[in-house]
C-alpha cells in the first residue's frame, strides 16, 4: 500500500476573532429544561448529600453558539 504525505506548511493561517463576551439566548422551553436540571441537582444534594452538576453539550450547544435554529434537543442522564 502506498502512503501519501500531506504538508500544511504553506497553508495561510487566519486567526478567528473571538468576541470579548459570549452569550446564548435560550427559548422558554430550553430555559425550563435547564431550570429543571438545576432543581434536580439541588434536590439530590439536599436529600442524598450528592454534589453533582448537569452540563449541556454537543450539537445543540454548537448550534446555539452559531445562532442556528434547531428544534431537537437530545439529553442523557
C-alpha positions as CSV (number, residue, x, y, z in Angstrom):
1,X,0.0,0.0,0.0
2,X,1.4,3.4,-1.0
3,X,1.5,6.1,1.6
4,X,0.7,9.7,0.9
5,X,2.0,12.6,2.8
6,X,0.4,15.9,3.2
7,X,2.0,19.1,4.4
8,X,0.2,22.1,5.7
9,X,3.3,24.3,5.9
10,X,2.2,26.5,3.0
11,X,-1.4,27.0,4.1
12,X,-2.0,30.6,5.1
13,X,-3.3,30.8,8.7
14,X,-6.2,33.1,9.6
15,X,-7.0,34.0,13.1
16,X,-10.6,33.8,14.3
17,X,-11.7,36.9,16.2
18,X,-13.2,35.8,19.5
19,X,-15.8,38.3,21.0
20,X,-15.0,39.7,24.4
21,X,-18.3,38.4,25.8
22,X,-20.3,35.4,24.6
23,X,-23.9,34.8,25.3
24,X,-26.6,32.3,24.4
25,X,-30.2,33.2,24.4
26,X,-32.5,30.3,25.5
27,X,-36.0,29.8,24.4
28,X,-38.7,29.5,27.1
29,X,-38.7,25.7,26.8
30,X,-34.9,25.5,26.9
31,X,-34.8,27.7,30.0
32,X,-37.4,25.4,31.7
33,X,-35.3,22.3,30.9
34,X,-32.2,24.0,32.4
35,X,-34.1,25.1,35.5
36,X,-35.4,21.5,35.9
37,X,-31.9,20.1,35.8
38,X,-30.7,22.8,38.3
39,X,-33.6,21.9,40.6
40,X,-32.7,18.2,40.3
41,X,-29.0,18.8,41.3
42,X,-30.1,20.8,44.4
43,X,-32.6,18.2,45.5
44,X,-30.1,15.4,45.1
45,X,-27.6,17.3,47.2
46,X,-30.2,18.1,50.0
47,X,-31.7,14.6,50.0
48,X,-28.7,12.3,49.4
49,X,-25.8,14.6,50.1
50,X,-24.6,14.1,46.5
51,X,-22.9,17.1,44.9
52,X,-23.3,16.9,41.1
53,X,-23.8,19.1,38.1
54,X,-25.7,18.8,34.8
55,X,-24.0,20.1,31.7
56,X,-25.4,20.8,28.3
57,X,-23.1,19.8,25.4
58,X,-22.9,18.6,21.8
59,X,-24.6,19.8,18.6
60,X,-27.3,21.8,20.4
61,X,-24.7,23.9,22.1
62,X,-22.8,24.3,18.8
63,X,-26.0,25.4,17.0
64,X,-26.9,27.9,19.8
65,X,-23.4,29.4,19.8
66,X,-23.6,29.7,16.0
67,X,-27.1,31.2,16.4
68,X,-28.7,28.5,14.3
69,X,-32.3,27.5,15.0
70,X,-32.5,23.8,15.8
71,X,-35.7,22.3,17.3
72,X,-34.3,19.0,18.5
73,X,-32.7,18.7,21.9
74,X,-31.2,15.3,23.0
75,X,-30.1,14.6,26.5
76,X,-28.6,11.9,28.6
77,X,-28.8,11.5,32.4
